Amino acid sequence: MKKILSIDGGGIRGIVPAVLLAEIERRTGKRIADMFDMIGGTSTGGILTLGLTKPDKNNSQRPQYTAEQLISLYEREGNQIFSRSRWYGLRSLGNLLSPKYTAHGIEGILEKYFGEARLSEALGDVIITSYDIERRQSYFFKSHKAKMDSSKDFLMRRVARATSAAPTYFPPSRVEMENDYLALVDGGVFANNPAMCAYVEVRSIYPQQDDFLVVSIGTGENTKRLPYEQVSNWGVLNWAQPVLEVVFDGINDTIDYQLQQIVRPAADGSKRYYRFQIKLPKEVNEELDDCTPNNIRGLRLLGEELVHNYDEDIATLCDLIKQ
């Protein structure tokens, strides 16, 4: 059986899947990278994927970060990731003329956590999504390709920056290549839920395999209504931010539906597809960049509620993946 983990995009809401992953590590006594054959991530999920598979400087066979430590990344560094000067805010006219944030904050944090580690060093196979705005096509960072082709062996921090370059929030990422470059934005524009991408990739790597386990973790489902009476009069400015959230939500649900139909139970009836998701309550801000202490606390509590809601599934899953 080939085991696949997928982590959605969602900005600071990456705390939610990180809490669930920390619980899985606690129950199994193993690291996430040691229990899955492929990990796929988009945006904040891509950062988590790379963090969970980055090798320790002192032991290259062991991940440097636990899932619990990655929760701390959000709690401690969130305000630095989503930071801008007062002058920048004024110059951009409150995000109308420029991205909401410069890249300086997030790039500094990614360098701090990933240093000079490269994609080829990832412990296990990973696939990270991004979108090339000049070539107008999806782009996938793949660790198994990086191991075979040095031209695709990018620094992990560059990969993390590219997959999380959410339009309107951050500027696109320019990733240098030999005699060329990639102009990349957040993979969430086409695969905010990258579970299908990871599943297809594993099937292509192991064409003879017919037993797959897919574990897909969301970052909270947006429940805020967009009333018809209000939205019917919206123009470009009003839709600029909500349209991104609508696209992300639609992609998440579509991929979930497709995988429910494709990944069938095992011969003994046991589940082979798990989707862990939870609705965002009113107390938690659906925005990708709300790093206030109350919202951070609310997201951690939401992650704990997710664990509670799926306790039986998590127990069954842990028995499957720790073998």
C-alpha positions in Angstrom: 0.0 0.0 0.0 1.3 3.5 -1.0 0.4 6.1 1.6 -0.3 9.7 0.5 -0.7 12.8 2.6 -2.1 16.1 1.2 -2.3 19.5 3.0 -4.5 22.3 1.7 -3.5 26.0 1.4 -4.9 28.6 3.8 -2.4 31.0 5.1 -2.2 31.3 8.9 -4.9 28.7 9.0 -2.2 26.2 8.4 -2.2 25.9 12.2 -5.3 23.7 11.9 -3.7 20.8 9.9 -0.5 21.2 11.9 -2.4 20.5 15.1 -3.9 17.3 13.6 -0.5 16.2 12.3 1.1 16.8 15.7 -1.6 14.5 17.2 -0.8 11.8 14.7 2.9 12.0 15.6 2.0 11.9 19.3 -0.2 8.8 18.9 2.2 6.9 16.6 5.5 7.9 18.1 6.7 8.5 14.6 7.5 11.4 12.4 5.1 12.2 9.5 7.8 11.8 6.9 8.4 8.2 8.1 4.8 7.2 7.6 3.9 8.5 4.1 5.3 7.6 0.7 4.2 11.0 -0.8 3.3 14.3 0.8 1.7 17.0 -1.3 1.2 20.6 -0.3 -0.1 23.9 -1.6 0.8 27.3 -0.2 0.8 27.0 3.6 0.4 23.3 3.1 3.5 23.4 0.9 5.4 25.1 3.7 4.3 22.4 6.2 5.2 19.7 3.7 8.7 21.0 3.3 9.0 21.6 7.1 8.0 18.0 7.8 10.5 16.6 5.4 13.5 18.9 5.8 16.4 16.8 7.2 18.1 17.7 10.4 21.6 19.2 10.0 23.0 16.8 12.5 21.1 13.7 11.3 20.2 13.7 7.6 17.9 10.7 8.0 15.7 12.5 10.5 13.3 15.5 10.0 14.5 18.6 11.6 11.0 19.8 12.7 8.1 18.0 14.4 4.6 19.1 13.5 4.3 20.7 17.0 7.4 22.8 16.2 5.7 23.9 12.9 2.7 25.1 14.9 5.1 27.4 16.7 6.3 28.7 13.3 2.9 30.2 12.8 2.4 31.3 16.4 5.8 33.0 16.6 6.4 34.2 13.1 3.0 34.9 11.7 3.2 38.7 12.2 6.6 38.7 10.5 5.3 36.8 7.5 2.4 39.1 7.1 4.2 42.4 7.7 4.4 45.7 5.9 5.5 49.2 6.8 3.0 52.0 7.3 4.5 53.8 4.3 4.0 50.7 2.1 0.4 50.5 3.1 -0.2 54.2 2.2 1.7 53.9 -1.1 -0.3 50.9 -2.2 -3.6 52.6 -1.3 -4.6 49.9 1.1 -3.8 47.0 -1.3 -5.5 48.6 -4.3 -2.4 49.2 -6.3 0.1 46.7 -4.9 0.1 43.4 -3.1 -0.9 43.7 0.5 2.5 42.6 1.7 6.1 42.8 0.5 8.1 39.6 0.2 10.7 40.7 2.8 9.0 39.3 5.8 8.1 35.9 4.5 11.4 35.4 2.7 13.3 36.2 5.9 11.3 33.6 7.9 11.7 30.9 5.2 15.4 31.5 5.1 15.5 31.1 8.9 13.7 27.8 8.8 15.0 26.2 5.6 18.4 27.8 5.1 20.2 26.2 2.2 18.4 22.9 2.2 17.4 21.7 -1.3 14.3 19.9 -2.6 16.4 16.8 -3.4 17.1 16.4 0.3 13.5 16.0 1.3 12.9 12.9 3.3 10.5 11.0 1.1 8.7 12.1 -2.1 7.0 15.5 -2.1 5.1 17.4 -4.6 4.5 21.2 -4.2 2.1 23.2 -6.5 2.6 26.6 -8.1 1.5 28.4 -11.2 3.7 30.0 -13.9 2.0 33.3 -14.9 4.3 33.9 -17.9 3.9 30.4 -19.4 0.3 30.2 -18.2 0.6 26.7 -16.9 0.8 24.8 -13.6 4.2 24.0 -12.2 5.0 21.2 -9.9 8.1 21.0 -7.7 8.9 17.3 -7.3 11.6 15.9 -5.0 12.1 12.7 -7.0 12.7 14.8 -10.2 15.1 17.1 -8.2 17.2 14.0 -7.3 17.6 13.1 -10.9 17.9 16.6 -12.5 20.0 19.3 -10.8 18.3 22.0 -12.8 15.1 21.2 -10.9 16.8 21.0 -7.5 15.7 24.3 -6.0 16.3 25.6 -2.5 13.4 24.6 -0.3 12.9 28.2 0.8 12.4 29.2 -2.9 9.9 26.5 -3.4 8.0 27.5 -0.2 8.0 31.1 -1.3 6.6 30.2 -4.8 3.8 28.0 -3.6 2.7 30.6 -1.1 2.8 33.7 -3.4 -1.0 34.3 -3.1 -2.2 36.9 -5.6 -3.2 40.2 -3.9 -1.3 39.2 -0.7 2.3 38.7 -2.0 4.2 39.6 -5.2 4.9 36.7 -7.6 8.1 34.7 -6.9 10.9 34.8 -9.5 12.7 31.5 -9.3 16.0 31.5 -11.2 17.0 28.6 -13.5 20.0 28.1 -15.7 19.6 30.6 -18.5 15.9 31.1 -17.6 13.5 31.8 -14.8 10.0 30.9 -13.5 7.5 33.6 -12.6 5.3 31.8 -10.0 2.2 32.4 -7.9 0.4 30.4 -5.3 -0.6 26.9 -6.4 -4.0 27.5 -4.8 -5.2 29.2 -8.0 -5.6 25.7 -9.5 -5.0 23.2 -6.7 -5.6 24.6 -3.2 -6.4 21.0 -2.3 -3.5 19.2 -3.9 -4.6 15.7 -3.0 -5.5 14.7 -6.6 -2.1 16.0 -7.8 -0.3 13.8 -5.2 -2.5 10.8 -6.0 -1.8 11.0 -9.7 1.9 11.5 -9.1 2.1 8.4 -7.0 0.2 6.4 -9.6 2.6 7.5 -12.3 5.7 6.5 -10.1 4.2 3.2 -9.2 2.1 2.1 -12.2 1.8 -1.5 -11.0 0.5 -0.5 -7.5 -3.3 -0.8 -7.0 -3.6 -0.2 -3.2 -3.5 3.5 -2.1 -4.3 5.3 1.1 -5.0 9.0 0.6 -5.2 11.4 3.6 -6.3 14.9 2.8 -6.3 17.7 5.5 -8.1 21.0 5.1 -7.4 24.4 6.8 -11.0 25.2 7.7 -14.1 25.6 5.5 -15.3 29.1 4.9 -19.0 29.5 5.9 -19.4 33.2 5.4 -22.4 33.9 3.2 -22.1 36.2 0.2 -25.7 37.5 0.0 -27.2 37.8 -3.5 -28.6 41.3 -2.8 -25.1 42.6 -1.9 -23.0 40.7 -4.4 -25.2 41.4 -7.4 -23.9 45.0 -7.4 -20.2 44.2 -7.0 -17.6 45.2 -9.5 -13.9 44.4 -9.8 -12.9 46.1 -6.6 -15.5 44.3 -4.5 -14.7 40.9 -6.0 -10.9 41.2 -5.8 -10.5 39.5 -2.4 -13.6 37.2 -2.2 -13.1 35.7 -5.6 -9.9 34.1 -4.4 -11.6 32.5 -1.4 -14.5 31.3 -3.7 -12.0 29.7 -6.1 -10.1 28.0 -3.2 -13.3 26.7 -1.6 -14.7 25.4 -4.9 -11.4 23.6 -5.7 -11.3 22.0 -2.3 -14.8 20.6 -2.5 -14.4 19.4 -6.1 -11.2 17.4 -5.4 -12.8 15.9 -2.3 -15.8 14.7 -4.4 -13.5 13.3 -7.1 -11.4 11.3 -4.7 -14.4 9.9 -2.9 -15.4 8.4 -6.2 -12.0 7.2 -7.3 -10.3 5.9 -4.1 -12.5 3.0 -3.1 -12.4 1.0 0.1 -10.1 -2.0 0.4 -11.4 -5.5 -0.1 -12.0 -5.9 3.6 -14.1 -2.7 3.6 -11.6 -0.5 5.3 -11.4 3.1 4.3 -8.7 4.2 1.9 -9.6 7.9 1.6 -9.7 10.2 4.6 -10.7 13.9 4.4 -10.2 15.9 7.6 -12.0 19.3 7.4 -13.9 21.6 9.8 -16.2 24.6 9.3 -14.8 27.9 10.4 -16.8 29.3 13.3 -17.6 33.0 13.7 -15.0 33.3 16.4 -12.2 32.5 13.9 -11.4 34.9 11.0 -11.5 33.3 7.6 -8.8 35.7 6.4 -5.5 34.1 5.4 -3.4 36.7 7.3 -5.1 37.4 10.7 -2.2 36.8 13.1 -3.8 38.5 16.1 -3.3 36.5 19.4 -7.0 35.8 19.7 -7.2 34.4 16.2 -4.1 32.3 16.6 -5.5 30.9 19.8 -8.8 30.2 18.0 -7.1 28.4 15.2 -5.3 26.1 17.6 -8.5 25.4 19.4 -10.2 24.7 16.1 -7.4 22.2 15.3 -8.0 20.5 18.6 -11.8 20.4 17.8 -10.9 18.8 14.5 -9.0 16.1 16.3 -11.9 15.5 18.7 -14.5 15.3 15.8 -12.4 12.7 14.0 -11.0 10.8 16.9 -12.1 7.3 15.7 -10.9 7.9 12.2 -7.6 9.2 13.5 -7.2 6.1 15.7 -7.8 3.8 12.7 -5.6 5.8 10.5 -2.7 5.7 12.9 -2.9 1.9 13.1 -2.6 1.9 9.3 0.2 4.2 8.8 2.5 3.3 11.6 3.0 -0.2 10.3 
